[in-house]
Amino acid sequence: MSEVAALARLDWVLAWRRGVIGAAAAVVLIYVTLLRVIPEAAASVVMPYLVFSDPAALGFFFVGGIVLADRSEGTSAAVSVTPASPLAVLVGRVGALAAIGAVGGVAVAAGSGLSLRWFTFVPGVVLTALLYTSFGYAVALRARSVNDYFARATVWSIPLFAPLVAVGFGIEERILALWPTTAALLLLGGGAFGPVAAVALSVLAVGAAGVGWWALAELTAARREGRT
């Protein structure tokens, strides 16, 4: 078993014990029920926002608490003295939490019964989960408490989420596709097709990679400064 697989398995076990997977399953069940009971026209409008704001964003909501719990329990210190590189730790943790969120997002969409372009939706939800989780992890590595985490995350998230306001003003799709979070919403809504989908996927992939690089830099610094 590789370093990344072993670390991801550890995070899945901890996520199960801490109730993260149970919470994700409950959210999926609630959202699927909601989408099934409201009219299909309303469900098609609401679904991408639900997937974007919760299942896909699960890593963002939980990673702060997980990192701080690991720090207090000594799990991070134990991992830091292993031969595992910061990159392996990052890929294992972000991959594990993003996978839970991505599976939840796909489950909500599948359970809704709506017709979607799955070839753009699935990559969109995976990349969105990676973007969110990497972002939360980078912020959490600097946080001293859960309250400090959410305070920092709120400030850092303003440029990330502010462009979403443009969605409500009917800005042209090609313009929306030029920012990672709005590109994600465009893909999750199933409205992207052809060149617009290609642009949105490319921008979202670059955004996720850039935020992942930031998280790796924060993790490397945290190890060097003894904050893990």
VOGU-3710 file (C-alpha; in Angstrom, 3 decimals, decimal comma):
1> msevaalarl> 0,000/0,000/0,000  1,463/3,344/-1,033  1,937/6,272/1,334  -0,960/8,177/-0,204  -3,340/5,203/-0,022  -2,378/4,514/3,603  -2,863/8,151/4,599  -6,181/8,364/2,742  -7,358/5,200/4,485  -6,408/6,722/7,850
11> dwvlawrrgv> -8,413/9,851/7,045  -11,427/7,786/5,978  -11,284/5,855/9,253  -11,013/9,086/11,260  -13,809/10,666/9,200  -16,031/7,691/10,025  -15,208/7,801/13,737  -15,781/11,556/13,904  -19,140/11,346/12,198  -18,143/13,127/8,999
21> igaaaavvli> -19,336/10,336/6,704  -22,571/9,984/8,670  -23,180/13,726/8,415  -22,507/13,647/4,672  -24,941/10,753/4,218  -27,620/12,620/6,195  -27,165/15,738/4,036  -27,462/13,664/0,856  -30,664/12,020/2,112  -32,207/15,372/3,067
31> yvtllrvipe> -31,326/16,982/-0,256  -32,554/14,055/-2,343  -35,841/14,063/-0,426  -36,204/17,809/-0,978  -35,496/17,553/-4,698  -37,998/14,714/-5,049  -40,887/16,536/-3,390  -40,582/19,909/-5,146  -41,620/20,442/-8,794  -39,071/19,294/-11,366
41> aaasvvmpyl> -38,654/22,814/-12,770  -37,727/24,134/-9,329  -35,510/21,108/-8,610  -33,473/21,716/-11,773  -32,754/25,267/-10,591  -32,044/24,383/-6,954  -29,985/21,203/-7,416  -26,674/22,747/-8,603  -26,741/25,225/-5,717  -27,339/22,439/-3,209
51> vfsdpaalgf> -24,493/20,334/-4,612  -22,209/23,356/-4,822  -22,902/24,590/-1,296  -22,815/21,357/0,682  -21,824/17,891/-0,592  -19,090/19,276/-2,857  -18,055/21,706/-0,124  -18,013/19,093/2,641  -14,214/19,171/2,827  -14,253/22,919/3,406
61> ffvggivlad> -16,707/22,638/6,302  -15,025/19,726/8,054  -11,313/20,019/7,308  -10,773/22,808/9,851  -12,148/20,733/12,701  -10,277/17,640/11,514  -6,920/19,424/11,328  -7,390/20,992/14,766  -8,556/17,681/16,262  -5,497/15,947/14,790
71> rsegtsaavs> -3,291/18,618/16,303  -4,791/18,256/19,788  -4,766/14,450/19,658  -1,204/14,262/18,370  -2,156/12,577/15,096  -0,508/15,288/12,992  2,693/15,083/15,052  2,783/11,304/14,578  2,334/11,613/10,817  4,965/14,363/10,589
81> vtpasplavl> 7,720/12,054/11,906  6,959/9,364/9,323  8,828/9,256/5,982  5,687/10,532/4,242  6,366/13,695/2,253  4,177/16,804/2,574  2,875/16,089/-0,935  1,789/12,569/0,064  0,084/13,908/3,196  -1,698/16,590/1,183
91> vgrvgalaai> -2,874/14,236/-1,565  -3,994/11,643/0,970  -5,974/14,069/3,124  -7,433/16,285/0,415  -8,146/13,277/-1,783  -9,945/11,415/1,014  -12,193/14,320/2,021  -12,800/15,477/-1,543  -13,820/11,931/-2,499  -16,471/11,895/0,242
101> gavggvavaa> -17,822/15,244/-0,958  -17,725/14,273/-4,635  -19,559/10,999/-4,010  -22,139/12,945/-2,008  -22,600/15,453/-4,807  -23,047/12,738/-7,432  -25,477/10,903/-5,111  -27,613/14,037/-4,732  -27,719/14,562/-8,494  -28,461/10,904/-9,227
111> gsglslrwft> -31,112/10,706/-6,517  -32,841/13,817/-7,829  -33,852/12,000/-11,003  -33,006/15,049/-13,108  -31,510/14,788/-16,573  -27,897/15,995/-16,564  -24,863/16,085/-18,809  -22,894/13,682/-16,641  -19,707/14,043/-18,704  -19,412/17,641/-17,481
121> fvpgvvltal> -21,194/17,263/-14,123  -18,938/14,532/-12,689  -15,595/16,253/-13,471  -17,168/19,486/-12,263  -18,185/18,077/-8,884  -14,817/16,323/-8,398  -12,829/19,469/-9,201  -15,143/21,581/-7,028  -14,613/19,221/-4,093  -10,836/19,361/-4,600
131> lytsfgyava> -10,912/23,173/-4,793  -12,969/23,538/-1,626  -11,017/20,963/0,389  -7,600/22,304/-0,582  -8,744/25,810/0,271  -10,041/24,757/3,683  -6,897/22,756/4,420  -4,608/25,676/3,605  -6,595/27,967/5,918  -6,829/25,351/8,694
141> lrarsvndyf> -3,061/24,923/8,868  -2,773/28,523/10,095  -5,773/28,418/12,442  -5,437/28,168/16,238  -9,049/27,195/16,974  -12,294/26,365/15,203  -13,501/29,955/15,616  -10,190/31,227/14,275  -10,534/28,859/11,310  -13,955/30,151/10,315
151> aratvwsipl> -12,877/33,759/10,830  -9,883/33,261/8,535  -11,897/31,225/6,035  -14,557/33,927/5,823  -11,993/36,582/4,936  -10,115/34,390/2,451  -13,311/33,176/0,801  -14,561/36,639/-0,208  -12,628/36,752/-3,514  -13,394/33,085/-4,084
161> faplvavgfg> -17,164/33,381/-3,765  -17,881/37,030/-4,599  -18,128/36,348/-8,353  -21,104/34,075/-7,661  -23,150/37,247/-7,280  -22,823/37,616/-11,052  -24,941/34,494/-11,516  -27,994/36,387/-10,312  -27,477/39,135/-12,885  -27,509/36,905/-15,957
171> ieerilalwp> -23,905/37,538/-16,968  -22,982/35,728/-20,167  -21,863/32,112/-19,668  -18,477/32,652/-21,269  -17,687/35,359/-18,718  -18,933/33,192/-15,830  -16,675/30,374/-16,971  -13,556/32,490/-16,383  -13,636/32,185/-12,562  -13,271/28,794/-10,781
181> ttaallllgg> -16,306/28,985/-8,488  -18,675/30,347/-11,107  -17,326/27,845/-13,629  -18,087/25,116/-11,084  -21,673/26,283/-10,693  -22,058/26,437/-14,454  -20,894/22,828/-14,803  -22,999/21,565/-11,898  -26,057/23,161/-13,444  -25,583/21,122/-16,586
191> gafgpvaava> -25,786/24,220/-18,747  -22,237/24,095/-20,052  -21,721/22,495/-23,435  -19,037/22,481/-26,101  -16,442/25,263/-25,901  -18,049/26,780/-22,792  -17,721/23,448/-20,952  -14,088/23,128/-22,044  -13,282/26,613/-20,769  -15,123/26,030/-17,490
201> lsvlavgaag> -13,407/22,690/-16,865  -9,993/24,158/-17,697  -10,468/27,167/-15,408  -11,787/24,984/-12,586  -8,880/22,548/-12,963  -6,315/25,359/-12,911  -8,054/26,915/-9,904  -8,061/23,621/-7,995  -4,397/23,039/-8,845  -3,464/26,572/-7,742
211> vgwwalaelt> -5,269/26,263/-4,419  -3,703/22,816/-3,971  -0,262/24,346/-4,476  -1,077/26,934/-1,801  -2,156/24,146/0,576  1,105/22,283/-0,104  3,118/25,416/0,645  1,214/25,926/3,911  1,711/22,285/4,916  5,438/22,454/4,171
221> aarregrt> 5,745/25,651/6,219  3,727/24,150/9,075  6,058/21,156/9,238  9,118/23,379/9,150  7,746/25,581/11,940  6,525/22,655/14,040  2,833/23,628/13,802  1,594/20,158/12,764
//
